[in-house]
Amino acid sequence: MSVALPTLSAMAENENPDQPDTPSETARTPRRSTLRSLLRLWPYAREVRWRIAGATAAALVASGSVLLVPLVLRRIVDGPIAHHDLGALWPLAGLLLLLGLIEAGLFGVRRVIVARPLARVESAMRGDLYAKLQRLPVSFHDRWPSGQLLSRATSDMFTMRLFLAFPLVFLIVNSMVFLIGSVMMFLLDWRLGLITLLPAAPLMVLTRHFESRYSRAARRAQDQNGDLATVIEESVLGIRILKAFGRHRTMAERFRQQTRELRGTELHKADMLANLWAVIVGLPEFALGCALAVGAVRVADDQLTVGTLVAFLSIALALRWPVESLGWLLAYANEAATATDRFFEVMDEPEKPELPSERHSALSAPARSWAQEADKGIRFSGVRFRYPDAPAGTPDLLCGIDLHIRHGETMALVGATGSGKTTLTALLPRLYEATGGSITLDGRDIRDIPRQRLRELVSVAFEEPTLFSASVRENVLMGAPDAGPEQLDAALDTAQAGFVHKLPAGVETQVGEQGLSLSGGQRQRLALARAVVGEPGFLVLDDPLSALDVHTEALVEQALRQVLGGTTALVVAHRPSTVLLADRVAVLDEGRIAAVGTHQELLRTSAVYRELMTGEAAPALEGSPAR
C-alpha cells in the first residue's frame, strides 16, 4: 500500500508555503470551487437534512432574539428612563431576561438536534470509504501511501462532520442575521446604516481573494498530514529494522523535516487568517466609530432620539459576531471542501467492472459441472501484462505466456529475480488484470467467473506472509470461514504449525499487528495453513518455504505432498527442494516461458534452469558474449 516517500532534498524544496501545488495534489483531482466541493456531501447529508434545518432554525431564532434586544433597549431609554418611570421598567427588564433565556436554550437545543445524526453520517461515510478501499484493485494500493488513506478515514471525516454540525449552520444563520440586522439599521436611520455598511464591498473582494489562496494552503496541509501519518506508520511497523541498522535518527530527522514543512504551511494559513481578521474587524470598527460620531451630532441637533441611537449601536454591536466570524467560517468551509475533495478522490477511483459474463454467472450457476470440462487444469494463453502506471514505451513485464498446468498437476515456476514470477501468480486470482491473452481454469476463462467465486476456487500463499491483529484461528480461517475444527487442525498439521498449541491461549492467541510477535518462519507456516485450510481446487504458492529451517522444511514438504496430490497447483520456487515437490517445472526468462519439463530434463537441456538451480554459468554460444 505504501510508496516511496519524498527525499529530504525534495521535501526541503517544498518548504515554501507559497509554492504551487505538488504534482500529487493537482493530478489527483481537478480544482473545484468551495461550494461545488461541499455540495458533494449532499447524498450523505440528505438523510439528516431536517435535523440540519431544525438546528438552523433554532440558531436563527436564537440569533433573532438577540436582534430584538436593541428594540427593547430603545423602549427602555426613550420610555421609562427618559420619563423616570420605574414601574414601566420592570416588565421590559423581564423581557430582556426572557430573550436571553430563549437564546441560551435554543443554542443548546441546536447541539442536541444534530450531534447524534451527524455522528451516524460520519460513520456511514467512513464505512463507504473502507468498503471502497476493499473493492479497489491492488494497483491502486500500490500507488497510494497508507498514511494518505488513513488521514482521509480519520481527520478528514472529523473535519466534514464538524462542518455540517457548526460552520454550515452558522454560515446560513449569520448571513441571514446580517441581512435582517442591516434592514433594521436602515429602518432606524438610513444615513447611519449606509455609513456602517460601507466596508461590505471591499470585504467581499477580500474574502474572495482569501478563499482561493486559503484553499490551496488547506489542501497542502492535509496532504502533508497524510505524508506524516505514512512516516509514523512505517516507523512503527519497521521499528526492528530501524533499530537493527541504527537508522532511527535518520527517520527522526525525516519526521522533523516533514513536521517543519507542515508547521510552515499551518503558520502560513494562520498568517492569512490573521490578516483577514484584522481587516474584517478593523473596517467595521472604523465604520461604527464614524456612525457613532454622526449619530451623536444628530442627537445633539434633536434629529435622532437617544433611544434610537442606542438601539442602532446595539444592533451594530450584535452584528460584530456574524461579521468577525466570517473569516473563521470561510476558513473552515475551505478545510471541509478540501477534505471532501480528498474523500471523493478515493470514492471516484474506478473499480474493475465485472464483465457481462461475470454478472450473468453471478445470477445463474453454470449448467455444466467443472469436472466435465474438456480442457482441465490451468492454461495461460498468450498472456501479456504491464503495470497500469508503467511509463509509456516500456516493454511488457510478461510477453505472451503460454503454459498449461494439467488437472491435478503441480507446476513449479522458476526464474531470476524480477522475471515476473510473483506477478504471473497474481494474475490467476485477478489481483491484477492481464493486459492481453487469456487464463482458463478447467477450460473456463477466469473473466467469466465472478471474482468472489474465483477466489473461493483459487487459494494463495504469498512470499511475504501477512497476518492481522487477530487470533491464530481467525487468521487461518480467513482462507475458509466455514471450516470446522478438524479442517483447522489438519491445515496446521500440514503447515507444521503445531507451535500454536504452545502459545498462551492456543489457537485463540492474539498474534499482534502484522504477526510481529511470531518469527518469520511461524508467520509463513500460518500463511500456508490459511492457503490449504479450505482444500482448494487450485493452489498458488509463492515460495512458501523460504523462511523455514531445513528440518521444518522437510516436514512441511512431506505433509504438503498430500495436499498437492489433490489439487492443481502453481508453486514459485527458488530452491531445488521446493522444485522437487512439482511434477513439472516451467522456466520464466525475460517475460516468456523459456522451457518446460521435469527437474532432471531441464538440468540436461536448459542452460538457464541449470544456472538458476546450481549457480553454474550457462556456457556462451560461439560468436556471442557469455551471459
C-alpha positions as CSV (number, residue, x, y, z in Angstrom):
1,M,0.0,0.0,0.0
2,S,2.8,2.4,0.8
3,V,5.1,4.0,-1.8
4,A,8.5,5.7,-1.5
5,L,8.5,8.9,0.5
6,P,10.0,12.1,-0.9
7,T,13.7,12.6,-0.4
8,L,14.9,15.1,2.1
9,S,16.0,17.4,-0.6
10,A,12.7,17.2,-2.3
11,M,11.0,18.0,1.0
12,A,13.3,20.9,1.6
13,E,12.3,22.3,-1.8
14,N,8.7,22.1,-0.8
15,E,9.1,24.2,2.4
16,N,7.9,27.4,0.9
17,P,4.1,27.6,1.6
18,D,3.6,29.9,-1.4
19,Q,4.9,27.5,-4.0
20,P,2.4,25.9,-6.4
21,D,0.6,22.7,-5.5
22,T,2.6,19.5,-5.7
23,P,2.0,17.2,-8.7
24,S,0.3,14.7,-6.4
25,E,-2.3,17.3,-5.4
26,T,-3.0,18.7,-8.9
27,A,-3.0,15.4,-10.7
28,R,-5.5,13.6,-8.4
29,T,-8.4,15.9,-8.6
30,P,-9.5,19.0,-10.7
31,R,-9.7,22.3,-8.8
32,R,-13.3,22.9,-7.8
33,S,-14.9,25.9,-6.1
34,T,-15.6,25.5,-2.4
35,L,-19.3,25.4,-3.0
36,R,-19.1,22.7,-5.6
37,S,-16.9,20.6,-3.4
38,L,-19.2,20.9,-0.4
39,L,-22.3,20.1,-2.5
40,R,-20.9,16.6,-3.0
41,L,-21.7,15.9,0.7
42,W,-25.4,16.2,-0.1
43,P,-26.0,12.5,-0.7
44,Y,-24.8,11.8,2.9
45,A,-26.4,14.9,4.4
46,R,-29.7,14.3,2.8
47,E,-30.9,11.8,5.4
48,V,-30.3,14.4,8.2
49,R,-31.5,17.4,6.2
50,W,-34.4,18.0,8.5
51,R,-32.1,17.8,11.5
52,I,-29.8,20.4,10.0
53,A,-32.8,22.5,9.0
54,G,-34.1,22.3,12.6
55,A,-30.7,23.2,14.0
56,T,-30.5,26.1,11.6
57,A,-34.0,27.3,12.6
58,A,-33.2,27.1,16.3
59,A,-29.9,29.0,15.8
60,L,-31.7,31.6,13.7
61,V,-34.5,32.1,16.3
62,A,-31.8,32.4,19.0
63,S,-29.8,34.9,17.0
64,G,-33.1,36.7,16.1
65,S,-33.8,37.1,19.8
66,V,-30.5,38.9,20.1
67,L,-31.7,41.4,17.5
68,L,-34.8,42.1,19.5
69,V,-32.8,43.2,22.5
70,P,-31.8,46.6,20.9
71,L,-35.5,47.3,20.2
72,V,-36.3,46.7,23.9
73,L,-33.4,48.9,24.9
74,R,-34.8,51.6,22.7
75,R,-38.2,51.4,24.5
76,I,-36.4,51.5,27.9
77,V,-34.2,54.5,27.1
78,D,-36.9,56.5,25.3
79,G,-39.6,55.4,27.8
80,P,-39.0,54.6,31.5
81,I,-35.5,56.1,31.6
82,A,-36.5,59.3,29.8
83,H,-39.7,59.7,31.8
84,H,-38.2,58.4,35.1
85,D,-41.0,55.7,35.2
86,L,-39.5,52.8,37.2
87,G,-42.8,51.0,37.2
88,A,-42.7,50.6,33.4
89,L,-39.0,49.5,33.6
90,W,-39.5,46.1,35.2
91,P,-41.7,44.5,32.5
92,L,-39.1,45.5,29.9
93,A,-36.2,44.2,32.0
94,G,-38.1,40.9,32.4
95,L,-38.5,40.8,28.6
96,L,-34.7,41.2,28.2
97,L,-34.2,38.3,30.7
98,L,-36.6,36.1,28.7
99,L,-34.9,36.9,25.4
100,G,-31.6,35.8,27.0
101,L,-33.0,32.6,28.2
102,I,-34.5,31.8,24.8
103,E,-31.2,32.4,23.2
104,A,-29.3,30.1,25.6
105,G,-32.0,27.4,25.4
106,L,-32.2,27.3,21.6
107,F,-28.4,27.1,21.2
108,G,-28.5,24.1,23.5
109,V,-31.3,22.6,21.5
110,R,-29.3,23.1,18.3
111,R,-26.5,20.9,19.5
112,V,-28.8,18.1,20.7
113,I,-30.6,18.1,17.4
114,V,-27.5,17.4,15.2
115,A,-25.0,15.7,17.4
116,R,-26.1,12.0,17.1
117,P,-27.4,12.1,13.5
118,L,-24.1,13.7,12.2
119,A,-22.2,11.0,14.1
120,R,-24.1,8.5,12.0
121,V,-23.3,10.4,8.8
122,E,-19.6,10.3,9.7
123,S,-19.9,6.6,10.4
124,A,-21.7,5.9,7.1
125,M,-19.0,7.9,5.1
126,R,-16.2,6.0,6.9
127,G,-17.9,2.7,6.2
128,D,-18.3,3.6,2.5
129,L,-14.7,4.6,2.3
130,Y,-13.5,1.4,3.9
131,A,-15.7,-0.7,1.6
132,K,-14.4,1.2,-1.4
133,L,-10.8,0.5,-0.4
134,Q,-11.6,-3.2,-0.2
135,R,-13.0,-3.2,-3.8
136,L,-10.3,-1.1,-5.4
137,P,-7.7,-3.1,-7.3
138,V,-4.2,-3.9,-5.9
139,S,-2.7,-1.4,-8.4
140,F,-4.5,1.4,-6.6
141,H,-2.9,0.4,-3.2
142,D,0.5,0.1,-4.9
143,R,0.3,3.8,-5.8
144,W,-1.2,5.3,-2.7
145,P,0.7,5.8,0.6
146,S,-1.2,4.2,3.5
147,G,-0.9,7.3,5.6
148,Q,-2.8,9.3,3.0
149,L,-5.7,6.8,3.1
150,L,-5.6,6.8,6.9
151,S,-5.8,10.5,7.2
152,R,-8.8,10.5,4.8
153,A,-10.6,8.0,7.0
154,T,-9.9,9.9,10.3
155,S,-9.1,13.6,10.4
156,D,-10.9,14.4,7.1
157,M,-14.0,12.7,8.3
158,F,-13.9,14.7,11.5
159,T,-13.5,17.9,9.6
160,M,-16.5,17.2,7.3
161,R,-18.7,16.2,10.3
162,L,-17.8,19.3,12.3
163,F,-18.5,21.5,9.2
164,L,-22.1,20.1,8.9
165,A,-22.6,20.5,12.7
166,F,-21.4,24.0,13.2
167,P,-19.9,26.1,10.4
168,L,-22.6,25.2,7.8
169,V,-25.3,26.2,10.2
170,F,-23.7,29.5,11.1
171,L,-22.8,30.4,7.6
172,I,-26.5,30.3,6.9
173,V,-27.6,31.8,10.2
174,N,-25.0,34.6,10.3
175,S,-25.7,35.6,6.7
176,M,-29.4,35.9,7.5
177,V,-28.8,37.7,10.8
178,F,-26.6,40.2,9.0
179,L,-29.2,40.8,6.3
180,I,-32.0,41.2,8.9
181,G,-29.8,43.4,11.1
182,S,-28.8,45.6,8.2
183,V,-32.5,46.2,7.3
184,M,-33.2,47.1,10.9
185,M,-30.4,49.6,11.0
186,F,-31.7,51.2,7.8
187,L,-35.2,51.4,9.2
188,L,-33.8,53.1,12.3
189,D,-31.7,55.6,10.4
190,W,-30.7,55.1,6.8
191,R,-27.8,57.5,7.0
192,L,-26.1,55.7,9.9
193,G,-26.9,52.4,8.2
194,L,-25.2,53.5,5.0
195,I,-22.1,54.5,6.9
196,T,-21.9,51.3,8.8
197,L,-22.3,49.1,5.7
198,L,-19.8,50.9,3.5
199,P,-17.0,48.3,4.3
200,A,-19.2,45.5,2.8
201,A,-17.9,45.9,-0.8
202,P,-14.2,45.7,0.0
203,L,-14.7,42.9,2.4
204,M,-16.4,40.8,-0.3
205,V,-13.5,41.3,-2.7
206,L,-11.0,40.5,0.1
207,T,-12.8,37.3,1.1
208,R,-12.9,36.1,-2.5
209,H,-9.2,36.5,-2.8
210,F,-8.7,34.9,0.6
211,E,-10.8,31.8,-0.3
212,S,-8.7,30.9,-3.4
213,R,-5.4,31.2,-1.5
214,Y,-6.5,29.5,1.7
215,S,-8.0,26.5,-0.1
216,R,-4.6,25.8,-1.7
217,A,-2.8,26.0,1.7
218,A,-5.5,23.9,3.3
219,R,-5.1,21.2,0.7
220,R,-1.3,21.3,1.1
221,A,-1.6,20.9,4.9
222,Q,-4.0,18.0,4.7
223,D,-1.7,16.2,2.2
224,Q,1.3,16.8,4.4
225,N,-0.7,15.4,7.4
226,G,-1.2,12.2,5.3
227,D,2.5,12.1,4.5
228,L,3.3,12.5,8.2
229,A,1.0,9.6,9.0
230,T,2.8,7.5,6.5
231,V,6.2,8.2,8.1
232,I,4.8,7.3,11.6
233,E,3.2,4.1,10.4
234,E,6.3,3.0,8.5
235,S,8.5,3.9,11.6
236,V,6.3,1.8,13.9
237,L,6.0,-1.2,11.6
238,G,9.7,-1.1,10.7
239,I,11.0,-0.3,14.2
240,R,13.1,-3.5,14.3
241,I,14.8,-2.6,11.1
242,L,15.4,1.0,12.2
243,K,16.9,-0.2,15.5
244,A,18.9,-3.0,13.9
245,F,20.6,-0.7,11.4
246,G,20.8,2.3,13.7
247,R,18.7,4.4,11.4
248,H,16.2,5.7,13.9
249,R,18.0,9.1,13.9
250,T,17.7,9.3,10.1
251,M,13.9,8.5,10.4
252,A,13.6,11.0,13.2
253,E,15.2,13.7,11.0
254,R,12.8,12.8,8.2
255,F,9.9,13.2,10.7
256,R,11.2,16.5,11.9
257,Q,11.7,17.7,8.3
258,Q,8.1,16.9,7.4
259,T,6.9,18.3,10.7
260,R,8.6,21.6,10.0
261,E,7.1,21.6,6.5
262,L,3.6,21.1,8.0
263,R,4.3,23.7,10.6
264,G,5.3,26.2,7.9
265,T,2.1,25.5,6.0
266,E,-0.1,25.9,9.1
267,L,1.7,29.1,10.0
268,H,1.1,30.4,6.5
269,K,-2.6,29.6,7.0
270,A,-2.6,31.4,10.3
271,D,-1.0,34.4,8.7
272,M,-3.6,34.6,6.0
273,L,-6.4,34.2,8.5
274,A,-4.9,36.8,10.9
275,N,-4.6,39.3,8.0
276,L,-8.2,38.6,7.0
277,W,-9.4,39.0,10.6
278,A,-7.5,42.3,11.0
279,V,-9.3,43.8,8.1
280,I,-12.7,42.2,8.9
281,V,-12.6,43.6,12.4
282,G,-10.8,46.9,11.6
283,L,-13.0,48.2,8.8
284,P,-16.4,47.6,10.6
285,E,-15.0,49.2,13.8
286,F,-13.9,52.2,11.9
287,A,-17.3,52.5,10.2
288,L,-19.0,52.0,13.6
289,G,-16.9,54.8,15.1
290,C,-17.9,57.1,12.2
291,A,-21.6,56.2,12.7
292,L,-21.3,56.9,16.4
293,A,-19.9,60.4,15.7
294,V,-22.5,61.2,13.2
295,G,-25.3,59.8,15.4
296,A,-24.1,61.9,18.4
297,V,-24.3,65.0,16.2
298,R,-27.8,64.1,15.1
299,V,-28.9,63.5,18.7
300,A,-27.4,66.9,19.7
301,D,-29.4,68.5,16.9
302,D,-32.6,66.7,18.0
303,Q,-32.7,64.8,14.7
304,L,-32.4,61.5,16.5
305,T,-33.5,60.2,19.9
306,V,-31.1,58.8,22.3
307,G,-33.0,55.5,22.4
308,T,-32.8,55.2,18.6
309,L,-29.0,55.7,18.7
310,V,-28.6,53.2,21.5
311,A,-30.7,50.7,19.5
312,F,-28.7,51.3,16.4
313,L,-25.4,50.9,18.1
314,S,-26.7,47.8,19.9
315,I,-27.7,46.2,16.6
316,A,-24.4,47.2,15.0
317,L,-22.6,45.5,18.0
318,A,-24.8,42.5,17.7
319,L,-23.7,42.1,14.1
320,R,-20.0,42.1,15.1
321,W,-20.1,38.3,15.7
322,P,-21.6,37.5,12.3
323,V,-19.0,39.7,10.6
324,E,-16.0,38.7,12.6
325,S,-16.9,35.0,12.4
326,L,-16.9,35.3,8.6
327,G,-13.1,34.7,8.3
328,W,-13.2,31.6,10.6
329,L,-16.3,30.2,8.9
330,L,-14.8,30.7,5.4
331,A,-11.5,29.1,6.6
332,Y,-13.3,26.1,7.9
333,A,-15.5,25.8,4.8
334,N,-12.3,25.6,2.8
335,E,-10.9,23.0,5.1
336,A,-14.1,21.0,4.7
337,A,-14.1,21.4,1.0
338,T,-10.5,20.1,0.6
339,A,-11.4,17.2,3.0
340,T,-14.4,16.5,0.8
341,D,-12.2,16.5,-2.3
342,R,-9.8,14.1,-0.7
343,F,-12.6,11.8,0.3
344,F,-14.1,11.7,-3.1
345,E,-10.7,11.2,-4.8
346,V,-10.8,7.7,-3.4
347,M,-14.5,7.2,-3.9
348,D,-14.2,8.3,-7.5
349,E,-11.4,5.9,-8.3
350,P,-12.7,3.4,-11.0
351,E,-13.2,-0.1,-9.9
352,K,-12.6,-3.0,-12.1
353,P,-16.1,-3.6,-13.5
354,E,-17.4,-7.1,-13.8
355,L,-17.8,-8.2,-17.3
356,P,-21.3,-9.0,-18.6
357,S,-20.4,-12.7,-18.5
358,E,-19.4,-12.3,-14.8
359,R,-22.7,-10.7,-13.9
360,H,-24.5,-13.4,-15.8
361,S,-22.6,-16.1,-14.0
362,A,-23.3,-14.5,-10.7
363,L,-27.0,-14.8,-11.4
364,S,-27.2,-18.3,-12.8
365,A,-25.0,-21.2,-11.9
366,P,-23.3,-22.8,-14.9
367,A,-25.2,-25.7,-16.3
368,R,-22.2,-27.9,-16.7
369,S,-20.0,-29.3,-14.0
370,W,-16.4,-28.2,-13.5
371,A,-15.4,-31.9,-13.7
372,Q,-16.9,-32.2,-17.1
373,E,-14.8,-29.6,-18.8
374,A,-12.7,-30.8,-21.7
375,D,-9.6,-28.6,-21.0
376,K,-8.8,-29.4,-17.4
377,G,-6.3,-27.6,-15.2
378,I,-4.8,-24.1,-15.6
379,R,-4.0,-22.7,-19.0
380,F,-2.2,-19.4,-19.8
381,S,-2.6,-18.5,-23.5
382,G,-0.7,-15.6,-24.9
383,V,-0.8,-13.7,-21.6
384,R,0.7,-10.3,-21.5
385,F,1.0,-7.8,-18.6
386,R,2.2,-4.4,-17.9
387,Y,1.5,-2.3,-14.8
388,P,-1.1,0.4,-15.3
389,D,1.3,3.2,-14.2
390,A,4.3,1.9,-16.3
391,P,5.9,4.7,-18.4
392,A,4.8,4.8,-22.0
393,G,7.1,2.9,-24.3
394,T,8.4,0.5,-21.7
395,P,8.1,-3.2,-22.7
396,D,5.6,-5.6,-21.1
397,L,6.7,-7.4,-18.0
398,L,5.1,-10.6,-19.3
399,C,5.2,-11.2,-23.1
400,G,3.0,-13.9,-24.5
401,I,3.0,-16.5,-21.7
402,D,1.8,-19.9,-22.9
403,L,1.6,-22.6,-20.2
404,H,-0.7,-25.5,-19.3
405,I,-0.8,-27.0,-15.8
406,R,-2.8,-30.2,-16.1
407,H,-5.6,-31.1,-13.8
408,G,-4.1,-32.5,-10.5
409,E,-0.6,-31.5,-11.5
410,T,1.9,-29.4,-9.5
411,M,3.9,-27.0,-11.7
412,A,7.0,-25.2,-10.3
413,L,7.7,-21.8,-11.7
414,V,11.3,-20.7,-11.6
415,G,13.1,-17.6,-12.9
416,A,15.6,-15.0,-12.0
417,T,14.7,-12.2,-9.5
418,G,12.5,-9.7,-11.2
419,S,11.5,-12.0,-14.0
420,G,7.7,-11.6,-13.2
421,K,7.0,-14.9,-11.3
422,T,5.0,-13.2,-8.5
423,T,3.2,-11.0,-11.0
424,L,2.2,-14.1,-13.0
425,T,0.8,-15.8,-9.9
426,A,-1.2,-12.7,-9.0
427,L,-3.0,-12.8,-12.4
428,L,-4.6,-16.1,-11.5
429,P,-6.9,-14.8,-8.7
430,R,-7.2,-11.5,-10.7
431,L,-5.4,-9.3,-8.2
432,Y,-4.1,-7.8,-11.4
433,E,-5.8,-7.9,-14.7
434,A,-3.9,-9.4,-17.7
435,T,-3.5,-6.8,-20.4
436,G,-3.6,-9.4,-23.1
437,G,-4.3,-13.1,-23.7
438,S,-6.5,-15.4,-21.5
439,I,-6.3,-17.6,-18.5
440,T,-8.6,-20.5,-18.0
441,L,-9.5,-22.8,-15.1
442,D,-10.7,-26.2,-16.3
443,G,-11.5,-24.6,-19.7
444,R,-13.3,-21.6,-18.4
445,D,-11.9,-18.1,-18.8
446,I,-11.4,-16.5,-15.3
447,R,-13.0,-13.3,-16.6
448,D,-16.2,-15.3,-16.9
449,I,-16.1,-16.3,-13.3
450,P,-17.4,-13.9,-10.6
451,R,-14.4,-12.6,-8.5
452,Q,-15.9,-14.0,-5.3
453,R,-16.3,-17.4,-6.8
454,L,-12.8,-17.3,-8.4
455,R,-11.2,-16.5,-5.1
456,E,-13.0,-19.4,-3.5
457,L,-11.6,-21.7,-6.1
458,V,-8.0,-20.3,-6.1
459,S,-6.2,-20.1,-2.8
460,V,-2.9,-18.2,-2.5
461,A,0.0,-18.1,-0.1
462,F,2.3,-15.1,-0.8
463,E,6.0,-14.9,-0.2
464,E,5.5,-12.2,2.4
465,P,3.2,-13.7,5.0
466,T,0.7,-11.1,6.2
467,L,-1.1,-11.7,9.4
468,F,-3.7,-9.5,11.1
469,S,-4.3,-8.3,14.7
470,A,-6.5,-11.3,15.4
471,S,-6.3,-14.8,16.9
472,V,-4.4,-17.6,15.2
473,R,-7.8,-19.2,14.5
474,E,-9.2,-16.1,12.8
475,N,-6.0,-15.6,10.7
476,V,-6.0,-19.2,9.4
477,L,-9.8,-19.4,8.8
478,M,-9.6,-16.4,6.6
479,G,-8.9,-19.0,3.9
480,A,-12.2,-20.8,4.7
481,P,-14.5,-19.1,7.1
482,D,-16.8,-22.1,7.3
483,A,-14.1,-24.6,8.0
484,G,-14.5,-26.7,11.2
485,P,-12.1,-27.6,14.0
486,E,-10.9,-30.7,12.1
487,Q,-10.0,-28.8,9.0
488,L,-8.2,-26.2,11.1
489,D,-6.2,-28.9,12.8
490,A,-5.4,-30.6,9.5
491,A,-4.2,-27.3,8.0
492,L,-2.0,-26.6,11.0
493,D,-0.6,-30.1,10.8
494,T,0.1,-29.7,7.0
495,A,2.0,-26.5,7.7
496,Q,3.8,-28.0,10.7
497,A,2.3,-25.2,12.8
498,G,1.9,-27.2,16.0
499,F,3.7,-24.5,17.8
500,V,0.4,-22.6,18.1
501,H,-0.8,-25.2,20.8
502,K,2.1,-24.0,23.0
503,L,1.1,-20.4,22.8
504,P,-0.6,-18.9,25.9
505,A,-4.2,-19.3,24.6
506,G,-3.5,-21.9,21.9
507,V,-5.3,-21.1,18.6
508,E,-7.1,-18.2,20.4
509,T,-3.8,-16.3,21.0
510,Q,-3.7,-12.9,19.5
511,V,-0.7,-12.7,17.2
512,G,-0.4,-8.9,17.3
513,E,-0.2,-6.3,14.5
514,Q,1.4,-7.9,11.3
515,G,2.0,-11.0,13.4
516,L,5.3,-9.5,14.7
517,S,5.0,-11.4,17.9
518,L,5.9,-14.5,15.8
519,S,9.0,-15.4,14.0
520,G,9.2,-15.2,10.2
521,G,9.0,-19.0,9.9
522,Q,6.0,-19.2,12.2
523,R,4.2,-16.5,10.2
524,Q,5.0,-18.3,6.9
525,R,3.6,-21.6,8.3
526,L,0.4,-19.9,9.4
527,A,0.0,-18.3,5.9
528,L,0.5,-21.7,4.4
529,A,-2.2,-23.2,6.7
530,R,-4.5,-20.4,5.6
531,A,-4.0,-21.3,2.0
532,V,-4.7,-25.0,2.4
533,V,-7.4,-25.0,5.1
534,G,-10.2,-24.8,2.5
535,E,-9.0,-27.7,0.5
536,P,-8.9,-25.5,-2.7
537,G,-9.3,-26.8,-6.2
538,F,-6.4,-24.6,-7.3
539,L,-3.5,-23.6,-5.2
540,V,-0.9,-20.8,-5.8
541,L,2.2,-20.8,-3.5
542,D,4.8,-18.1,-3.9
543,D,8.0,-19.5,-2.4
544,P,6.1,-20.8,0.6
545,L,9.0,-22.4,2.5
546,S,11.7,-19.6,2.2
547,A,11.7,-18.7,5.9
548,L,11.8,-22.3,7.2
549,D,14.8,-24.2,8.6
550,V,15.9,-27.3,6.8
551,H,14.3,-29.7,9.3
552,T,10.9,-27.9,9.3
553,E,11.1,-27.5,5.6
554,A,11.4,-31.3,5.1
555,L,8.4,-31.9,7.4
556,V,6.3,-29.3,5.6
557,E,7.2,-30.7,2.2
558,Q,6.3,-34.2,3.3
559,A,2.9,-33.1,4.5
560,L,2.4,-30.7,1.6
561,R,2.8,-33.5,-0.9
562,Q,-0.5,-35.0,0.3
563,V,-2.3,-31.6,-0.2
564,L,-0.7,-31.1,-3.7
565,G,-1.9,-34.6,-4.7
566,G,-5.5,-33.4,-4.5
567,T,-5.3,-30.1,-6.2
568,T,-3.9,-28.2,-9.3
569,A,-1.0,-26.1,-8.1
570,L,1.4,-23.5,-9.3
571,V,4.4,-23.1,-7.0
572,V,7.0,-20.3,-7.3
573,A,10.3,-21.9,-6.3
574,H,13.9,-20.7,-5.7
575,R,15.4,-23.8,-4.2
576,P,15.8,-27.4,-5.6
577,S,14.0,-28.8,-2.5
578,T,10.9,-26.9,-3.4
579,V,11.2,-27.7,-7.1
580,L,11.1,-31.4,-6.2
581,L,7.5,-31.0,-4.9
582,A,6.4,-30.4,-8.5
583,D,5.6,-32.8,-11.3
584,R,7.0,-30.4,-13.9
585,V,8.9,-27.2,-14.0
586,A,8.4,-24.0,-16.1
587,V,11.3,-21.6,-16.6
588,L,10.4,-17.9,-16.8
589,D,13.0,-15.8,-18.6
590,E,12.7,-12.2,-19.8
591,G,8.9,-12.3,-19.6
592,R,8.5,-15.6,-21.5
593,I,8.3,-19.3,-20.7
594,A,11.7,-20.5,-21.9
595,A,11.4,-24.2,-21.1
596,V,9.0,-26.7,-19.5
597,G,9.9,-30.2,-18.3
598,T,10.9,-32.3,-15.3
599,H,13.7,-31.2,-13.0
600,Q,16.1,-33.8,-14.5
601,E,15.2,-33.0,-18.0
602,L,15.7,-29.3,-17.6
603,L,19.0,-29.8,-15.9
604,R,20.2,-31.5,-19.1
605,T,18.5,-29.3,-21.7
606,S,18.1,-25.8,-20.2
607,A,21.2,-23.7,-19.5
608,V,19.0,-21.0,-17.9
609,Y,17.5,-23.6,-15.5
610,R,20.8,-25.2,-14.7
611,E,22.3,-21.8,-13.8
612,L,19.3,-21.0,-11.5
613,M,19.5,-24.3,-9.7
614,T,23.2,-24.9,-9.5
615,G,24.7,-21.5,-9.9
616,E,26.9,-22.7,-12.8
617,A,27.0,-20.0,-15.5
618,A,25.5,-21.1,-18.8
619,P,28.2,-21.7,-21.5
620,A,28.5,-19.0,-24.1
621,L,27.4,-19.8,-27.6
622,E,30.1,-19.5,-30.2
623,G,30.3,-16.0,-31.6
624,S,28.2,-14.5,-28.8
625,P,29.2,-12.9,-25.5
626,A,29.0,-15.0,-22.4
627,R,25.9,-14.4,-20.1
